[in-house]
Amino acid sequence: MVSESPVLGVAIIGAGFSGIGMAIRLQQAGIDDYLILERAAGIGGTWRDNHYPGAACDVESHLYSFSFEPRAHWSRKYSGQAEILDYLQHCVARYGLASRIRCNAALAAAEYDQAAGLWCLHLADGETLHARVLISAVGALSEPSIAPLPGLADFRGVQFHSAQWNHQHDLRGKRVAVIGTGASAIQFVPQIAQQAAQLLLFQRTPPWILPKADRRFSATEQRLLQLAPWQKAYRALIYWINESRAPGFTRSSDWLLKPAEAMARHHLQRQVADPALRAALTPDYRIGCKRILIANDYYPALQRPNVQLVQSAITRVGADCIVSADGGRHPVDTLIFATGFRATEYLSGVDIRGRAGLLLSQAWQAGAESYLGIACADFPNFFMLTGPNTGLGHSSMIFMIEAQIHFIRQAIQHLRRANLRSIEVRREVQQAFAHEVRQRMAGSVWASGCRSWYLDAAGLNTTLWPASTLAYWRRTRHWRASEFVLESRA
């Protein structure tokens, strides 16, 4: 039974880049009966949570922003966390979204009421809301992953994940262990190495690292970029440079990957003189198979006298130490997990039930599958932003998000114009798309044999888009009614 409370036209889950962008575009289309539900106390998503020292984006600022809300005065090529969060707060203020965002509103479960054609949204505080359309904008990098190390519960020191940084804990004079050498570690390790008495860096597999061509923009450049022609031209230049790299990933092309590997090796050789350390930091897999990182200060930080690279696996954690597989006992009083996110466990914290009570987690038992990473069979009026197989290894996710927003907005407009009860992607359309993704993925660099967070427990890559962003843009330009089951109001 639907309650007497007003029914939302659209409920958006998450107030990060994708949720904010979706709300703006709906509002511009005259769809203003929406509400953003945000589980945290503020907006920003990834850029609210990841406030560790040195946190920054690895995509150029002028491309890592909405095309419809450009910013001329980015301070540098690769913006830091605070500046990106400020940009998102600016977007909320400029488009008047604050009154349509409810913070501290965690969604615990959602179920589709087929008779009413509504989504019933159960919040963690016990409140129930109803919406005609449900859009997940939670993102793939929202649930921190912490390794279940034996003895971790017995550790008497301070421990935290990089996405839950404890700024109250003073690292000066501490014996710090960092577990993981991914995108966050290469940013914060150089920062905290200057404070800690000792820093142990536990590495499972070394990443490929390229030089970071970062610098501040001059006042003259910022003034020029206020002019629309310059701004558009610069954004387009960045886009096409990034897009030109796509074949290296999607087709594992030697002519693109070998020069990249040579550049990374030269960067390592130039910055690390010790042959033994250099060997320990040299990957044994194809560049691009794991996320490619960019940094100028990471390798120098590892050569500080108070920093030690540990390659031996961790066997257990003691009350005041870490024991490694080589028998080493490493005294520590602070553990920092740089172990990434549960990227393949989409919407793992929410029970979403579609037709006949089907759980999304059950539908995805054999691997997350959808159409364009946006729609799922058996889940009417449900859409995703940054869903399965829409992540990137070479360009800006904001480009993909905008393409998805455009597609979803068209679907919602058709739902309303045609006075439909629901729209739902046809199963055969979804299956054909999933087959295409698997076929394309087989020839990509991501299928070259390394172990990465792109892969789920079964070894399937359900994270990345196996083609160019231009190809995805073309696929999402037009919402086609023929690809969906349209249910009219009885």
Number of C-alpha atoms within 10 A of each C-alpha: 7 14 10 7 9 10 18 18 18 24 25 26 25 29 29 22 29 29 28 25 23 25 27 21 18 22 16 11 12 9 17 16 14 21 19 26 23 25 21 17 11 16 25 25 25 20 22 20 18 21 20 21 19 18 21 21 17 20 19 21 24 26 23 21 21 19 14 10 12 20 16 18 17 20 16 17 19 23 22 20 21 14 17 22 21 14 20 23 17 13 19 22 11 12 14 12 17 15 9 15 23 19 17 15 20 19 23 16 16 21 21 28 20 15 8 13 19 24 29 24 21 20 19 14 11 10 10 16 19 26 22 24 23 26 21 22 28 26 24 21 18 19 19 17 16 16 13 9 12 12 13 16 11 11 18 14 14 13 20 14 21 23 26 15 17 16 10 6 11 10 19 14 10 16 19 27 26 24 22 21 21 20 22 22 25 24 23 19 23 22 17 19 22 16 16 20 16 23 25 23 21 21 20 14 20 18 25 27 27 20 15 14 11 15 11 12 14 12 11 8 13 17 13 15 22 15 11 12 10 15 18 15 12 14 19 14 13 17 18 13 12 19 16 13 18 23 20 20 26 23 18 22 16 13 10 16 19 15 11 20 19 13 16 22 19 14 18 22 16 10 16 18 11 10 10 9 14 15 14 14 21 17 15 12 17 18 25 24 22 23 19 18 19 21 18 19 16 19 22 12 19 20 16 14 11 16 21 16 16 19 17 15 13 20 15 16 21 19 15 15 21 23 17 18 12 11 10 14 15 16 17 23 18 22 22 22 24 26 22 23 17 19 23 23 20 24 20 13 12 17 16 24 22 22 14 12 14 16 19 20 18 12 17 13 10 12 19 24 24 24 24 24 25 24 26 24 23 21 26 28 27 26 26 26 29 26 29 27 25 23 23 19 21 21 25 23 21 18 19 23 24 22 20 28 25 19 21 25 18 18 21 22 15 17 21 13 9 11 12 16 20 23 24 21 24 18 17 13 16 21 15 11 17 20 13 12 20 15 12 16 23 15 16 20 24 27 20 16 12 16 15 14 18 21 18 19 11 8 14 16 25 28 24 21 23 30 19 19 23 15 11 18 17 10 14 21 13 13 17 12 14 10 16 21 15 19 15 12 11 5
